[in-house]
Amino acid sequence: MKTMPVLRFDGSPDDVASVREGLPVELVAEVARHYGLGQVEVLEAAGIPRSSLHRYKALGRLSREQSNRLYKVIYLLRRAETLFGSPHLAAAWMKGPKVFLHGSSPLAYLDTEPGFQAVEHLLGRLEDGLVT
């Protein structure tokens, strides 16, 4: 994972700078590989059109807006990984339908801010040991 920046998800100046300058395009493939997801699944979760990825590959970096969306997806994937103990279990949970999300999967909810907040809330409830 040499191209993956070290993201701390703590509001650090380094995280802010990484998102502002644009996360590396290769991060999409790295995240997909780490969690056993397809690149299209990661792009869709981040609300990044496939056509944009091809355009940004030439630049090497995503736009600030796309980087912000991808950052949020990775943030929740990492929280799920910590909660469930492995990247595979995190991805499986993120792909499965949830009653709390009206039958949608968390991954399918992440492409909007309200969806992101709902998934973040659901993960928080699970982290707190609340049955949902």
matplotlib code that plots the C-alpha trace (Angstrom):
import matplotlib.pyplot as plt

x = [0.0, 2.8, 0.4, -2.1, -1.6, -1.7, -5.1, -5.7, -9.4, -8.8, -9.1, -5.3, -3.8, -2.3, -5.7, -7.1, -4.1, -4.4, -8.1, -7.5, -4.7, -6.7, -6.3, -4.4, -6.6, -4.9, -6.5, -9.8, -8.1, -6.3, -9.5, -11.3, -8.5, -8.2, -11.9, -12.5, -14.8, -15.1, -13.7, -17.2, -18.6, -16.2, -16.8, -20.6, -20.4, -18.4, -20.7, -17.9, -18.9, -16.7, -16.1, -14.5, -12.1, -10.7, -10.3, -8.6, -6.2, -4.3, -4.0, -3.1, -5.4, -9.1, -10.8, -11.2, -14.9, -14.3, -11.5, -13.8, -16.4, -13.8, -12.4, -15.8, -16.3, -12.9, -13.6, -16.8, -15.1, -12.4, -14.8, -16.7, -13.4, -12.5, -16.0, -16.2, -12.5, -11.5, -11.8, -13.8, -16.4, -16.6, -17.3, -19.8, -21.7, -21.5, -23.0, -25.9, -29.3, -30.2, -33.7, -32.4, -31.7, -35.1, -33.6, -30.7, -27.1, -24.8, -22.6, -25.5, -26.4, -23.0, -23.3, -25.4, -24.7, -28.0, -27.1, -23.6, -25.0, -27.5, -24.7, -22.4, -25.3, -25.9, -22.3, -22.3, -25.2, -23.5, -20.2, -22.2, -23.7, -27.3, -29.3, -30.7]
y = [0.0, 2.4, 4.9, 5.0, 8.0, 7.5, 8.8, 9.2, 10.2, 12.5, 15.9, 16.1, 18.8, 16.0, 14.5, 17.9, 18.6, 15.1, 15.7, 19.3, 18.3, 15.3, 11.7, 9.5, 7.8, 4.5, 4.7, 3.5, 0.2, -0.1, 0.2, -2.2, -4.7, -4.4, -4.9, -7.4, -5.0, -4.1, -0.8, 0.1, -0.6, 1.8, 4.5, 4.1, 4.4, 7.6, 8.9, 9.1, 8.4, 5.8, 8.3, 10.7, 8.0, 7.6, 11.4, 11.7, 8.8, 11.1, 13.7, 11.1, 12.6, 12.9, 16.3, 17.8, 16.9, 13.4, 13.0, 14.2, 11.6, 8.8, 9.8, 9.4, 6.0, 4.8, 6.2, 4.1, 1.0, 1.3, 1.8, -1.3, -3.2, -2.3, -3.3, -6.6, -7.5, -7.9, -6.2, -9.2, -9.0, -5.2, -5.5, -8.2, -6.1, -3.0, -5.0, -6.6, -5.1, -3.5, -3.0, 0.3, 1.5, 0.4, -2.7, -1.0, -1.8, 0.6, 0.7, 1.8, 4.6, 6.3, 8.4, 11.1, 13.0, 11.9, 8.3, 8.7, 10.0, 7.1, 4.6, 6.4, 6.4, 2.7, 1.9, 4.0, 2.1, -1.2, 0.1, 1.0, -2.5, -1.4, -3.9, -2.4]
z = [0.0, -0.8, -2.6, 0.3, 2.4, 6.2, 7.1, 10.8, 10.8, 13.7, 12.1, 11.8, 9.6, 7.5, 6.8, 5.9, 3.6, 2.0, 1.1, 0.0, -2.4, -3.6, -2.6, -5.0, -7.6, -6.7, -3.3, -4.8, -5.9, -2.6, -0.6, -2.9, -2.6, 1.2, 1.8, -1.0, -2.8, -6.4, -7.5, -8.8, -5.4, -3.8, -6.5, -6.1, -2.3, -2.7, -5.3, -7.9, -11.5, -13.2, -16.0, -13.5, -12.3, -15.9, -16.2, -12.8, -13.5, -15.9, -13.1, -10.5, -7.9, -7.2, -6.9, -3.4, -3.4, -4.6, -2.0, 0.7, -0.3, -0.5, 2.8, 4.5, 2.9, 4.1, 7.6, 8.0, 6.5, 9.0, 11.9, 10.7, 10.5, 14.0, 15.2, 13.4, 13.6, 9.9, 6.5, 5.2, 8.0, 7.7, 3.9, 4.4, 7.0, 4.7, 1.8, 3.7, 3.9, 7.3, 8.7, 10.3, 6.7, 5.4, 3.8, 2.1, 2.6, 4.4, 1.3, -0.9, 1.6, 1.7, -1.5, 0.3, 3.4, 5.1, 4.2, 5.6, 8.8, 9.1, 8.6, 11.1, 13.6, 13.1, 13.6, 16.7, 18.1, 17.4, 19.0, 22.1, 22.2, 21.3, 19.4, 16.2]

ax = plt.figure().add_subplot(projection="3d")
ax.plot(x, y, z, "-o")
ax.set_aspect("equal")
plt.show()
